[in-house]
Amino acid sequence: MSEESGDESTLTVVLAGGVNLAIAVLKLIAGIITGSGAMLSEAAHSVADTITEVLLLTALKRSDRPADRVHPFGYGKERYFWSLLAAVSIFASGAMFALYEGFSTVFGEETEQTDPIVGYVVLAIAFALESVSWFQAVRQVRRDAAESGQKVSVYLRMIDDPAPKTVLFEDTAALIGLLLAFAGIGLHQLTGSHVWDGAASIAIGVLLALVAYVLGRTNRGLLIGRQADPRLVRGVRDHLMGTPEIEAVVDLQTMLMGTDQVLVCARVDFDDSLGAAEVERACVRMAAELAETFGDVTEVFIEPVPRTDAELRAAVLARYGEWGKGQ
């Protein structure tokens, strides 16, 4: 990961954490004063978001540690572990509390609403502060998407750095949650029924659960081991196919080992006229070329194999279908 991109992710997370902490305090005070279940749910939402930022900061710092004997490929995937915990935090401390508060309000005893103006003021302040964090997250995602030559929607689906995606999704959910809380308090005031307040809390809980699921699924895929960007895979394959010593690219596997860290494993059929020393030199040269040409490639393994190996060919066809030079 480039230093500039890493600094941008840290700024996005720190800004979001500071904003969420301030908002959590304001919402909690307003929730106690107004007795609004929706406001208390929003306070829990902001607490969950603050915990999320702490976990994301932990992910950013710990994943940057260099490789060692115990972890020879580095600690890049630790970012995905802590980001997965952040998604769990959103569900456990945000969604569950909001759902509990919502159902308790709807099916519990009627409560009198007090000082709704306080709630409106706090929600307006929270919306303004949350917008600052949201615009920073949007700015980073748009910039990174433009640099990668992708649409924002495609970039978010293929992203290998969960920090900006997590902040963007949770901030978007926060803004929607604030609107839901505003509607709940307003309808409670207009109708005198606390059911609207509880319904807003339930809606906030469902929203947070959905965000937690999407983020959890993203990090699950990264932890299991996802293929690199298809454009990079095609570029690596084309580079190998253009190497004069190679007769065929039999198999090509890639895996994201962290943010901007790609492992490349290639099985290739070399020209039979090459000697062992020539194959060794070609492997070393090609590994260096791939690392230089594709900045995200950090590890390269090249294995000489015959293209006529029926078992290997069947495995490749089952995984990818028909492709490759000379096949």
N, C-alpha and C positions, 0 to 999 in steps of 0.2 A: 504494500500500500504506500502510495506517495506520501511524503511528509505534509504537503499542502492539503491533500484529501483527508489525512488523519487528523490534522488540526481542525479542519472544517467539521468533521464528525464530533470531535471533542467539544467544540464551540456549540454545536447544535444541542448536544446532550446537556452540557452545563447550563445553557440558557433555559432549556426546558425544565431542568431540575429546579433552578432558582424560582422560576415563574410558578411552577406547580406547588412548591412549598409555601410561597406567599399566598397563593389562592386557597390552598387547603386550610390555612389558619382563618382566612376571611370567611370561607364557607362554613367552617365549624362554628364560628361565633354567630354568624347569621342563622344557622340552623337551630342553635340553642335558643336564640332570641325569638325567632318566628315559629318554632315548633314544626317546621316543614320537613316532612320525610324526604321530599325530593332534594331539598338543600343539604340534608345530612348525607344522602346518597352521593351527591356531588362532592361533598367533603371527602367521603371515602374514595371516590373516584380520583380526586387530586392526590390523596395520600398514596394510592396505588401507583399513580403516575410518578410520584416522587421516588418511591421505592424502585420503580422501573429504571429511572435515570441513574440511581446509585448502582444498580446491577449492570447497566450499560457502560457506565464509567469503569467498573471493575472489568468488564469484558474488553474494553479498549486497552486498558493498561496491561492486563495479564496476557492477552494474546500477542503482544508485541515482544515478549521475551524470546531470546535467541534459542536455537536448537541446542540440545545437549545430549548426553549419552542415553538418558532415559526416554527422551522424546526427540529422536534424530530428525524428524520432519518439522520440528518446531511446535509452537503452541497456538497456531492460527485457529484451529477448530475450537479452542476454548472460548472464543468470542461467541460461537454459536450456542455453547452450553449456557453461558450466562444470559444470553439473549432469550433462550428458551425459558430460563427461570423468570425472566422479566415478564414473559407472556403468562406464565403460571401465576405470577404476582397480580397481574391485571385481573385475572379470573378470581383468584382466592380472596384478595383484599378489596377488590372493587366490585366485581359483578355479584358475588355471593352476598355481600353486605347490602348492596342496592336492592337485590331481589328480596332479601329478608325484610328490609325496611319497607319496601313497597307492599308486600303481602300483609305485613303487620299493620300498616296504615289502612289498607283497604278493608281488611276483615277485623280489625281491632275496634276499640271504642272510638267514638267521634271525638276529635280534638279541635279545640278552638284555635283559629289562626290569629297570631298577634304580630303587629308591626310588619305587614308584608312589604312596606316601602323599604325597609332595611334589606330584605331579600332582593328586591329589584336593583337597589344600588350596588350591592355586592356582586350580583350576577353581571351587571354592566361593567364593573371594574374588572371582574374575572375575564369577561369576554375580550376586553381591550388587552389585558396582559397576555391571555392565551393566544391572541392573534399575533403578537410579536413573535412568540415561539413558533407558531404555525408558519408564518411567512419565512422564517429562517430555515425551517425544514423544507418548505417548498422550494426555496432558492437553491438549497444544496442539491435536492433531487433533480431539479430542472437542469442545473449546471452539469451534474454528473451524467445525466442522460444525454445531454448535448455532446459532451466530451466522448461518450461511448458511441455516438451516432445512432441512438435508439429513441423511439417514442417513450414518453414517461411511463405509460402503461406496461410496455415491454420491459423497460429497465427495472421497474418495481418487481416484475415477475422473475427476472433473471438475476437480480442484485445479489452480490456475494458479501455485502456489508450490511448486516441487519440493523445497525444503529439508526441511520437516517430514515429507513422504512418504519421502524418502530416508533420513532418520535413523530413522524408524519401521521401515522395511523392513530396514535393515541391523542395527538393534538386535534385531529379532525373529529375524533370521537368526543373529545372534551368540548369543542365548540357546539356540536350537535347536542351533547348532554346539557349544556347551559341553556340552549333554546328549549329543550324538554322541561327542564326545571322551571324556567320562566313561565312556560305554558301551564305547568301544574299548579304553581303558586297563583297565577292569574285566574285560572278557572276555579280554583278553590275559593278565591276571594269573590268572584262573580256569582258562583252558585251556592256557596256556603257548604259544599260537599267535600269532605276530605278524600273521597274516592279519586278525584282528579290528581291530587297530590301523590297518592299511592300509585296510581297508574303511571305517572311520570317516573317514579322511582323504578317501577318494573321495566319500563321502556329503557331507562338508563342501564339497568342490569343486563338486559338482553343485548343492548348495544356493546357493552363491555365484554360480554361473553363471546360475541361474534368477533370482535377485534382480537381477543386472546386466542381464539381458535385459528384465525388466519395467520397471526404471527407465530403461533406454536407450530403450525403445519410447515411454514417457511423454514424455521430453524430445525425442525425434524428432518426435512429433506437435506439440509446442509450438513447436519451431523452424520446422517447415514452415509453420505458421500455422493455428491451430485456431479454430473459431468460439467466440464467448463463450457463457457459460451460457445454455441455451435459455430460462430464465425471464427473463433480461435481454433477450434478443432479442424475446421476446413482449411484454415491457413497452415496449420502444422502438417496436415496430410498433404496438401499441395507442395509444401516445401520439401517434404521427404520424397514425394514422387518425382520432384525435379532434380533429385540428387543422382548423378550419373552412376554411382556404385550400386544403386538399388534397382532391382528388377520389379519388385512388387511390394506394396504395403499390405501385409496380410491382416494385421489387427492394429487398432489404435485405441487406447483407453486413456481417458483423462479424469482427474478428480480435483475438486476444489479442496485445498488443504488449509484454507483460510482466506481472508480478504486479499485479493490480488496475489494469490499463491496457487499455482496450478502444477500438479504432478502429471507428467506425460510418460506413458509406457507404450512403446511401439515394438511390434513384431514385424520384421521386414525380411524379405528374401533378397540376399545380396547376389551380385554377379558371381557365378560359379568360378570364374577365372581368377578371382581375387584370392590372395593368400591370407593367412590368419593375421599377420601384422598389418596388412592393408585394411582389413575389416576393422581391426582395433582402432587404427588411426581415423578411419571414416566415422566410426561411432563417436569418438571424442570430438571430432570436428563438427559433426551434426548436432551434438548436444550443445556445444558452445554457440552454434549458429541459431538454434531455436531459442536459447535463453536471451541472445542479443536481439533477435528479430521480434520476439514476443515477450514484452516486459513482465507479464504475469507468470511466465514459465519459470519455476524455481528448481525443479528436479526433472531430469530426463533419464529414462532407462530404455535402451535399445537392445532388442534380442534378435539375433539372426535365427530365422526359421525357414524351412522349405515351404513354398506355397502349395505343395502337393499333399501336405499333411491333412488327411481327410477329417480327423477328429477336430483339429483346430479350425478348419474351414467351416465345419458344421456349427461349432460354437459361435463363430463370428456371424454366420448367416442368421442364426437364431437371435442374435443380439441386435444386429444392424440391418440385415438384408444384404442384397448384392451391392458391393462397392469395392473400390480399390483399383490401383494401377496393375494392369497385366493380369487381371482375374477374369 
